[in-house]
Each structure stands twice: as structure tokens, then as C-alpha cells.
Amino acid sequence: MGQDTNEGKQEQLYRALMDARHANREKNIFLERMSHEVRTPLNSIVGLSYLTKEYVDDRKQVLENMEKITMSAHFLLSFMDDILNLSNIESGNIALNQENTDFEAFLEGLRRMAAERAAKKQISFVSEKNGAFAREYCFDREKLGKALYNILDNAVKFTMPEGAVVFCAELVGETPEAAVIRFSVTDNGIGIAQSFLPDMFEPFEQEDCGNTTLSGGTGLGLAVARNIIDFMDGQIEVSSEKGKGSVFAVTVSVGKVAGERAEACRRDTSGMPDYDFSGRRALLVEDNEINVEITRNILSHRNFAVDVAVNGEEGVAMFLAHEPGYYDVILMDIRMPVMDGLTAAEKIRESGRTDSGKVPIVAMTANAFEQDVRKSFMAGMNAHLSKPVDILQMYEVLGDMLGR
């Protein structure tokens, strides 16, 4: 009996050792891939920054270098976002943020981003919509948009110049409470081998492992897309043939909005408004000197007057030192010395001033997790912009808040 017990313990210890070795091996593989995918764009950013200084008088070369630096930075940001998304989903540390969404505007955002990417590669991009859609539906537009964009982006990446990508939204079913929508992305690109289809949604998996370039991607986009769609209780299906192209189909159920009537919603989204904030004053609460300089210049470029506080305590003091209505908006970092941005926002809201509950407060922070966004709103902030800030998104948020 004692010998059986000892053998059982030895077996458990052996399995634990094998599990630990497997976990360590998986961790090392992950870190190696992470290092490669981070260092590749950083190498471009560092190298091109040096070359830009060397050719500072060559305007054409400087502009070309800056375009490549921007592309590398966006690639790095997208990669980090994918890592965070996978981590949040796998840990269960997310929730669906269901909100009423203008469906045509949602589609237009996807169309615009995909069309821009396709145009750069000289690829034809076509968007279609089949069915009598309502003006609004209730769903998590950020997560669904991320999943669909990853699929669209993948189609553009692996379609050769002069090829074509077709994006279609189709209403395939309805109940009194919900609508079932099928989104499909069809391309005539390089296609996928049948042997790779079972592995294509696994993180870092790529059919051509040597294609980890800025145009080839990291092998995370489809993994994120599938996890999001699974989390939304949707379905994602793929059919493909090597050398002939692929079809990705995503089917999800979205909530109906009471009082909506079925209609084809159209709006003009041909261009970004030329925002002019003349006569408006912003209080920027930020402790990092470089971020202060960048943000102040971005705001001044659209004619904001800008005051700066270097921590939350100073920000609260500056707000209270001026008459009500002096500041039209407050841009607030979260992590700062002396007093953090969440505490500062709460103190402003609780100050009892006539404008304390009305002045817009926008979080502008590197804290990008969903729980960080929730904390910002709980502290009384009106919007949350994650660093690195999308400048056009910043102007749009400020424009909506200030009516410009």
C-alpha cells in the first residue's frame, strides 16, 4: 500500500515537472516572438530617425522617412493592442460594452480604413450591404470593429496588387429583440493551404513563417478576431484555396433598438471636419515634458489656448483659481506624482463650483485596459483617449464635446 502511494506521488511530481517544463518552453517561445516583433519596427524607427537627422535638408527624403516611421509605429501599436486583447480575453478580464450604435457609421469606419490600406497596395476594394437594416443596433462596436478590421486587414495584406477585396454586410435573420448579421470578406489573394486551416487562428501561427515583415503581420490578428467573435457568441467560418483566395464569414447577433424603423441609412463621411477651436481654452494636466510639448502643439494647431499643470493637485488648484467657465475642457493624464488624474477628476467634480459638473474632462493616458476606461468614467471623466493618442480622434472627441 505504501509503495503504491509513493509511486502515485512520484507520478504526480513527474507530471508537475513536465507541465512546468512545457509552460517554461511556451513562455520562452512567446518571449522570443515578442522580442522579434517588437524589435523589427523599433529598428526601423531608430534607424530612420538617425537618417532623418543626416538628411534634414532633403525635404523629400525626410518626408519618406517620416512616413515609414509612422508606419512602423502604427505596426508596433497594433501589435501591442493585439497582445493586450488576447491577454484580456483569455483571462476573462473583459465585458461586452453594449451601446446603441449608428450602423451605417460603423460600416463606414471599417470601409474607410480598409479602402485606405487597399489603395496603398493598388487593390480594388468594394463594399456591399444587403438587407433592410435599422438605423441603430445595440452591440459592442469597439470589439466587433476590431475583429472585422483584423480580417479586412489580413485580406489586404495577402492580396497582390491589382487584386480585389469585397466586404459585405448582410441581414440574414431577425427576432423581435435581435438581428442576425453576416459579415463576409472575400479576396482573390494568395489563399490558404488546407493543411494550415486548423491552425490559422492560433496566436503567432503563420503559414509562411518567414513572412513576419511589416506587410506580413505578426500572426495575432486572426487569433484576436476569433476570440472576440467567440466571446460575442458569434461564428467565424473560412473557406480558402491556395493561389485563388479566401472567404471569411462572421455571423453575430446584435440587439435591436426600440423605436427603430428599417431603413437604408446614408450619411456624408467624405472628409474630416476642419476643426477650429478659436476662443476655447484647455487645461492640460500632464507630468511628462515631451508629452506636454506634443499635446500643446496639437491643440494649438487647432487654435486652442492651453494652460499646463504638471500633476493632479496643481490641475485642481488651477481650475479652482479661475472663474467658472474659464476652462472649456480639461485633458487629464492618469498616472502622475503628488496626485493622480482619477483623484483630481473626483475633486473637480466634488468642488461645488457652478461648472464643476459640466466642464468636460478627458482622460489621456497610457492606461488602456477596459478596467482603466471604467475607472476613468467612474471618476467623472467624459471620455478616455489611450496613448499614443490618435490625433484625429482627439479632435473629433473635443469637437463633439464643444460643438465644433
N, C-alpha and C positions, 0 to 999 in steps of 0.2 A: 504493500500500500504506500509506504514511504517512498519507494523507488518510483512508483507511478507519479507521485506528487512532484518529486524532483524533476522527472522528465517533462512533466507538464510546465513547470516553471521555466525550465531550460528552453522549451519550445516557445513560450511567451517572450522570453528575453531575446531569443533569436529573431522572432518576428518583429519585435520592437526595434532591434538593431537594424534589420533590413529596411523597415519603414523609415527609420532615421536617415539611413544612407540614401534611400530613394529621395526623401524630401530634400536632403542636402544637395544631391545631384540636380534635382529640379530647380532648386534655388540658384545654384551656380550657373545653370543654363540660362535661367531668366536674367541674372545679373549680366552675363556675357552679352546677351542680346540687347538688354537695356543699354549697356555701355556702348555697343556698336551703333545703335540707332540714335543715341544722344550725341555721340562724338562726331558722327558724319555731318549733320548740319552745323554743329559748333565749329568744325574745321573750316567749313565754308564761311561762316560768319567772321571768325578770327582772321582767316587768310584774306578775305575780300576787304575787311576793314583796313588791314595793313596796306593792301594795294591801292585802296581809295586815297589814302594819305599820300602815297607815292605819285599818284596821277591826279592830284587835286585840281590841277589847271586844265585837265582834259574833261570837259563837261560831258561828252558822250560816254566816256569810259566810267566816269563817276556815276552817271545815271544807270548804266548797265550793271555796275557793281551793286548799287543800292537795290535794284530790282531783284538781284539774286540773293542779297542779304535778307530782304523781306520774305522771299520765297522760303529760304532756309528757316527763318524764324517762325513762319506760319507752320511749316512742317514739324518743327520741334514742339510748338504749342499743341498742334493736333495730336501728336504722339503722346504728350503728357496728359491731355484730356482723355484719350482712349485708355491709358493706364488707370487713371482715376475712375473712369466709368466702369471698367472691368472690376476693379477692386471694390467699388461701392455695391455693384450688383451682386458679386459673389459673396460679400459679407452680409448682404441683406440690409445694408445701411442706406436704403433709399425708399422713397414712396412716390406714388404717382401724383403729380400736381395737376389734377383735373381742373381745367378752366375753359370758359366759353371762348372759342377761337373763330375768327373770320376765316372760313375755309379757303376762299379764293386767295386771300392774302398769304395764308400758309403755303399754298401751292406755288404762288408767285415767288416767294422767297426761295424755295427749292429750285424752281425753274431758273431764276436769275443766277444763282450760284453755279448751277450745273452748266448753264449756257456759257458763262464766262470761262469756265475751265475748258469746255469743249472748243470754244472759239480759238483759244490759245494753241490748241493742237490741230486746228483746221478740221474739226469733226462736226458733222451735221447734228444738231440737237433739235428734237421735235417733242412737243408736249401736247398731250391729248387729255380730254375729260369726257367721260361717257356717263350719262345719267342726270336726273333732276336733283341736284344737290341742294340742301338747305344753305342759307347764308352762313349759319354758325353751327358748330358742333362742340361738344364738351369732351376734351381729351388733354393729355399731357403733350402739348405741342413741341416742347423742347426735346423730349426724349424721342418721340416719333420722328421729328425732324432730323435728329441726329442719326437715327437708324437709316432713314431713307437717303439722307445725303451721303452716308458712307457707301451705300450700294450704288448710288449715282456716280460718286467719285471713283469707285472701283471700275465701273463700266467705262468711264472716260479714260482712266489710266491704261486699260488693257485693250483699247480700240485704237487702231492705227490711223494716221492722218488720212482724210478723205472717207473715213468710215462714218457710221451713224449710231446715235443713241436715241431711243424713244422712251419717254416717260409718260405713263398713262395712269390716271385715277378713274376707277370705275365703281359705281354704286351697284353692288351685287345682291343686297338684301336689306330689308327693313323690318323692324318691330315698332310698336308704339313708343318704346323707350330708346331704341338704338338704331344705328345704321351700320351696315357691314360694307366696308370699302376695301377694294383690292387695288393695290399699287403695283404696277409692273415696270420693270426696267429691262429693255431689250437692246442688245448691241450686236454688231457683226464683227466683234473683235477676235482675239486670239483663241477664245474658248478655254474650256477646262477639260482635262482628261478624266474619263470616267473613274479611273483608279484613285483620283485625288478628291473626288466629290465628298466622300465620307469624312475627310479631314479638313475641309476648307474653312470650317467655322471655328477651328481650334486656334487659340492665341499663338501668334508668331508663325503659324504654318503658312508656307508659300510653296506653290508648285515649282517655281524656279527659285531656288534658294539664293542664287546669285543676283537676283533682281531686286536687292534691297537698296535701291537708289531713291533719290528724291521723287522720281517719277514712278518708281515701282511700289513704294509703300513699305509698311512695316509688318504686315500680316495681322494687324489688330482690328482693322475697320470692320470686317465681316463678323469677327467674334463679338464685337460690341453690338453690332446690328442684331445678331441673333439673340443675344442675351436680353436686349431691350424688348424685342418683339415677344420673346418667351415671357418676360416679366409682365407684358401687357396682355397675356393670354391670347396672343395672335399666332399666326402661322407664317413661316417663310419657306418657300419652295424654290428649287433651282433645277433648270434643265439646260444642258450645255453640250456642245460638240466641239472637239478640238479643231481649231482652224476656221470655225464657222460662226462662233459667237455664243452668247448666253442669254437666258431669260431668268430674272429674279422676280418672284411674285410674293408680295407681303399682303396678308389679309388681316385686318383688325376691326374690332367693333368700337364705335365711338358713340357717346351719348347724344341724344337729341336735346335741343334747347327749346323749352316751352315757348309757344307762340311763333315759332319759325314757320315760314312757308317755303315750299320747294321753289328754287329759282336758280338761274344761272347768274352768279354774282360776278360782275366785272368792275374793275377799278383801274385807274391810271397809276401805274407804278413805273413810269418810264424814266424817272430820274430822281435823284436825291434832292430834297429842297435845299435852297441856298440859305442856310440859317444865318440870321443876323441878330445878335443879342445886344445891340447898342442900347445903352441906358440900363442894362442889367448888371448887378454886382454879385459875385460869387465869393463865398468864404471857403478856401481850400485848407483842409486840416490834414497835414501830411508831414511826417518827420524825415523822410528821405530827400536829401537836397536835389539829387538828379531827378527824382520823380516830381518834385516841386517845379523845377525848371521846365520839364517836358509838359506837365499838365497846364501850368500857367501859360505857356506859349500856345498850346492847343486851344485854350479858352480865349486868349487874347486874339487869336486868329479869327475868331467869330465875334470880336468886339465886346467881350465880357471885360468888366473891371474886376480885378482879382485881388483879394486880401489873403494873406497866408498866416496860418497858425501852425506851430511845429509839434503840438501834441493836443490831446483832447481837452485838458484843463485850460490851455490857452485859447482853444477854439470856443469853449463855453464862455470864457471871460470876454472875448471879442464880440461874441453875439450879444451878450447882455450889456456891453458898454455902449452900444449904438441904439438909436431909437427903433421902435418896432417898424418892420418893413424895410430896414436898411439893406439887409441881405435878401436877394431873391432866391438863392439856393445855397445849400451847404454840401460840399463834396468831402466825405469823411473816410479817412483810412481807418482800419480796424486795429491793427497791432501797432501801438505807439507807446513810448515811455510816458511816465507820470500818470497819464490817464488814457485808457484805450477808447476806441471810437464808439463801441457799444454803450459804455458808461456815459460818454459825452452826449450821445444822442438822447439817452434817457433823461439826463439832467436838463437838456434844452427843452424836451417835451414837458418836463415837470416844473419848468421855471415859472409858470403862471403868467407869462407875458401874453399880450393880445395876439402876437404872431407865433407863439411857441408851438402851437398845434398845427399851424398852417404852413410854415416855411418848409419847402421840400428839402429832405436830407437824403443824399445819395451815397451809399457805401461804394467805395472804390478801393478794392483790396485784393491781395493775392489769396485770401481765404476763399476757395472756390467750391468747397463741398456743399451739398444740399443743406446740411445742418447749419453751415455758415450763413447761407442765404436766409434760412428760417430765423436764425438769431438776429440777423440784421432787421428783419421786419418786426420781430418781437420787441426790439429796442426802439421801434418807432420810425425806422427809415422807410422811405417810399420806393426805393429801387436799389438794386445791387449790381454793380459792374465789376467783373473779375479782371484782374491784371494778368497779362498785358491787355489794357483796355482797347477795345475796338473803337476807333475814333468816330466813325460814322454812327455807331450805335450810341456813343456818348451824346453826340449832337442830337440824335433822334430822341433819346430819353429826355434831355433837357428841353428840347423843343416841345415835346408833348406836355411836360410839366409847366412850362412858361407860356404856352400858347403861341410859339413862334415857328 
